[in-house]
Amino acid sequence: MNVKNMMYATAALVAGFAGVASAATAMGPICDAAARVGSTTYYSCSGSSHTALDISNGTCSEWNHRGMLSGSYYYAYFGGCAANCSGGTTCNGGAGNYYVVTGGSGWDFRQLHLNANASSGSKTCAGCALGLVGSTGNSTGAHVHSDNRQYGTRKSAWYTSAGTTCGSSGNCTNVVGYPTL
Protein backbone atom coordinates (compact mmCIF):
# COMPACT_ATOMS: atom_id res chain seq x y z
CA MET A 1 0.00 0.00 0.00
CA ASN A 2 1.50 3.34 -0.95
CA VAL A 3 1.71 6.29 1.48
CA LYS A 4 -1.20 8.16 -0.13
CA ASN A 5 -3.56 5.16 0.20
CA MET A 6 -2.36 4.56 3.76
CA MET A 7 -3.20 8.18 4.63
CA TYR A 8 -6.70 7.79 3.14
CA ALA A 9 -7.25 4.55 5.08
CA THR A 10 -6.10 6.19 8.33
CA ALA A 11 -8.35 9.22 7.72
CA ALA A 12 -11.34 6.96 7.04
CA LEU A 13 -10.68 4.98 10.23
CA VAL A 14 -10.40 8.18 12.31
CA ALA A 15 -13.53 9.67 10.71
CA GLY A 16 -15.46 6.48 11.43
CA PHE A 17 -14.35 6.46 15.07
CA ALA A 18 -15.12 10.17 15.50
CA GLY A 19 -18.65 9.61 14.25
CA VAL A 20 -19.61 7.20 17.02
CA ALA A 21 -21.19 8.83 20.08
CA SER A 22 -21.11 7.06 23.43
CA ALA A 23 -22.32 7.74 26.95
CA ALA A 24 -19.89 8.86 29.63
CA THR A 25 -20.26 9.06 33.41
CA ALA A 26 -19.91 12.49 35.04
CA MET A 27 -18.94 12.72 38.71
CA GLY A 28 -19.51 15.83 40.82
CA PRO A 29 -16.84 18.42 40.05
CA ILE A 30 -16.12 19.68 43.58
CA CYS A 31 -14.49 17.59 46.31
CA ASP A 32 -16.34 19.33 49.12
CA ALA A 33 -19.26 17.93 51.14
CA ALA A 34 -21.09 21.29 50.80
CA ALA A 35 -21.09 21.20 46.95
CA ARG A 36 -24.67 21.40 45.71
CA VAL A 37 -26.54 21.60 42.41
CA GLY A 38 -27.66 25.20 41.87
CA SER A 39 -29.06 24.87 38.38
CA THR A 40 -30.33 22.02 36.24
CA THR A 41 -30.47 21.89 32.45
CA TYR A 42 -34.16 22.74 32.65
CA TYR A 43 -34.15 25.66 35.09
CA SER A 44 -32.14 27.61 37.62
CA CYS A 45 -33.02 26.57 41.15
CA SER A 46 -33.99 30.22 41.71
CA GLY A 47 -36.68 29.89 39.03
CA SER A 48 -35.33 31.21 35.69
CA SER A 49 -34.65 29.05 32.64
CA HIS A 50 -31.23 27.48 32.21
CA THR A 51 -29.66 24.81 30.01
CA ALA A 52 -26.60 23.68 31.95
CA LEU A 53 -25.74 21.92 35.20
CA ASP A 54 -24.24 24.38 37.73
CA ILE A 55 -22.64 23.20 40.96
CA SER A 56 -21.14 25.38 43.71
CA ASN A 57 -20.69 25.77 47.44
CA GLY A 58 -20.22 29.53 47.64
CA THR A 59 -16.42 29.91 47.67
CA CYS A 60 -14.07 30.97 44.89
CA SER A 61 -10.58 29.55 44.23
CA GLU A 62 -10.67 27.01 47.04
CA TRP A 63 -12.24 23.92 45.54
CA ASN A 64 -10.41 21.36 43.57
CA HIS A 65 -12.25 21.32 40.25
CA ARG A 66 -11.85 17.87 38.72
CA GLY A 67 -12.34 16.48 35.27
CA MET A 68 -15.93 15.36 35.83
CA LEU A 69 -15.80 12.47 33.39
CA SER A 70 -14.90 9.07 34.86
CA GLY A 71 -12.29 7.40 32.71
CA SER A 72 -9.54 8.92 30.63
CA TYR A 73 -10.56 11.73 28.28
CA TYR A 74 -8.70 14.40 26.34
CA TYR A 75 -9.47 17.88 27.70
CA ALA A 76 -8.67 20.93 25.53
CA TYR A 77 -8.23 24.16 27.54
CA PHE A 78 -9.28 27.62 26.38
CA GLY A 79 -7.91 30.29 28.72
CA GLY A 80 -6.63 33.82 28.76
CA CYS A 81 -9.13 35.28 31.23
CA ALA A 82 -7.96 36.88 34.46
CA ALA A 83 -9.02 35.25 37.74
CA ASN A 84 -12.46 36.52 38.71
CA CYS A 85 -14.83 35.63 41.53
CA SER A 86 -17.76 37.87 40.61
CA GLY A 87 -18.10 37.38 36.85
CA GLY A 88 -19.73 39.69 34.36
CA THR A 89 -17.06 39.77 31.63
CA THR A 90 -17.21 38.77 27.97
CA CYS A 91 -13.89 36.92 28.02
CA ASN A 92 -13.94 33.98 25.56
CA GLY A 93 -17.46 34.92 24.47
CA GLY A 94 -18.73 34.78 28.06
CA ALA A 95 -17.39 31.26 28.74
CA GLY A 96 -14.37 32.51 30.69
CA ASN A 97 -11.58 29.93 31.07
CA TYR A 98 -12.96 26.55 30.06
CA TYR A 99 -12.32 22.95 28.99
CA VAL A 100 -13.91 20.96 26.17
CA VAL A 101 -14.00 17.20 25.67
CA THR A 102 -14.94 16.41 22.06
CA GLY A 103 -16.73 13.18 21.24
CA GLY A 104 -18.28 11.65 18.12
CA SER A 105 -21.29 12.75 16.05
CA GLY A 106 -20.78 16.42 16.96
CA TRP A 107 -20.95 15.93 20.75
CA ASP A 108 -18.96 18.07 23.21
CA PHE A 109 -18.86 18.21 27.00
CA ARG A 110 -17.78 21.60 28.40
CA GLN A 111 -16.83 23.00 31.82
CA LEU A 112 -16.83 26.81 32.08
CA HIS A 113 -15.83 29.69 34.39
CA LEU A 114 -12.58 28.27 35.84
CA ASN A 115 -10.16 30.73 37.39
CA ALA A 116 -7.02 31.67 35.45
CA ASN A 117 -4.90 29.16 37.34
CA ALA A 118 -6.49 26.25 35.47
CA SER A 119 -4.10 23.75 33.92
CA SER A 120 -2.59 25.13 30.74
CA GLY A 121 -2.71 23.49 27.34
CA SER A 122 -4.56 20.23 26.90
CA LYS A 123 -4.31 16.93 28.70
CA THR A 124 -5.69 13.46 28.97
CA CYS A 125 -6.92 12.69 32.45
CA ALA A 126 -9.19 10.53 34.57
CA GLY A 127 -10.48 12.57 37.51
CA CYS A 128 -7.38 14.78 37.52
CA ALA A 129 -7.45 18.34 38.89
CA LEU A 130 -8.05 20.76 36.03
CA GLY A 131 -8.10 24.05 37.93
CA LEU A 132 -9.95 26.03 40.57
CA VAL A 133 -13.57 27.07 40.52
CA GLY A 134 -14.04 30.68 39.52
CA SER A 135 -16.47 33.06 37.92
CA THR A 136 -14.63 34.04 34.74
CA GLY A 137 -16.71 35.16 31.78
CA ASN A 138 -20.43 35.89 31.89
CA SER A 139 -21.08 34.41 35.30
CA THR A 140 -22.86 35.59 38.44
CA GLY A 141 -20.69 33.90 41.06
CA ALA A 142 -18.20 31.09 41.61
CA HIS A 143 -19.48 27.77 40.29
CA VAL A 144 -18.79 24.96 37.84
CA HIS A 145 -20.94 25.20 34.72
CA SER A 146 -21.17 21.97 32.69
CA ASP A 147 -23.08 21.44 29.50
CA ASN A 148 -23.42 18.80 26.81
CA ARG A 149 -23.75 20.03 23.21
CA GLN A 150 -24.33 18.47 19.84
CA TYR A 151 -23.14 20.53 16.87
CA GLY A 152 -22.99 23.58 19.15
CA THR A 153 -26.55 23.30 20.53
CA ARG A 154 -26.97 22.62 24.25
CA LYS A 155 -28.89 19.45 25.02
CA SER A 156 -31.08 19.31 28.12
CA ALA A 157 -31.35 16.57 30.71
CA TRP A 158 -28.13 14.69 30.03
CA TYR A 159 -27.86 13.92 33.74
CA THR A 160 -31.47 13.15 34.72
CA SER A 161 -30.99 9.38 34.70
CA ALA A 162 -28.73 9.92 37.73
CA GLY A 163 -31.52 11.68 39.65
CA THR A 164 -29.65 15.01 39.87
CA THR A 165 -32.01 17.76 41.06
CA CYS A 166 -31.80 21.18 42.70
CA GLY A 167 -29.94 20.96 45.98
CA SER A 168 -28.58 17.44 45.39
CA SER A 169 -24.91 16.78 46.12
CA GLY A 170 -22.22 17.86 43.65
CA ASN A 171 -19.42 16.16 45.59
CA CYS A 172 -16.76 14.47 43.46
CA THR A 173 -17.71 11.03 44.79
CA ASN A 174 -21.28 11.25 43.40
CA VAL A 175 -22.49 10.48 39.88
CA VAL A 176 -24.23 13.60 38.54
CA GLY A 177 -25.04 12.36 35.07
CA TYR A 178 -24.33 10.51 31.86
CA PRO A 179 -23.33 13.01 29.13
CA THR A 180 -23.02 11.87 25.53
CA LEU A 181 -19.63 11.91 23.82
JOGIKA-V19988 format. One record per backbone hydrogen bond with DSSP energy under -1.0 kcal/mol. NH is the residue of the N-H (numbers start at 1). CO is the residue of the C=O. If there is no record, write none. Layout:
NH,CO
NH,CO
//
This chain:
6,2
7,3
8,4
9,5
10,6
11,7
12,8
13,9
14,10
15,11
16,12
17,13
18,14
20,17
24,179
26,177
27,68
28,174
30,170
32,30
35,32
36,56
37,168
38,54
39,54
40,43
44,48
45,38
47,44
53,146
54,39
55,144
56,36
61,133
65,63
65,131
66,29
67,128
70,25
73,125
75,123
76,100
78,98
89,137
93,90
94,91
95,92
96,91
98,78
99,111
100,76
101,109
103,107
104,181
105,18
107,104
108,149
109,101
110,147
111,99
112,145
113,95
114,97
115,132
118,115
119,130
123,75
125,73
130,65
131,65
135,84
138,94
139,137
143,134
144,55
145,112
146,53
147,110
149,108
150,153
151,106
153,150
155,148
162,159
163,160
167,37
168,165
170,35
172,30
174,171
176,26
177,26
178,158
181,22
//
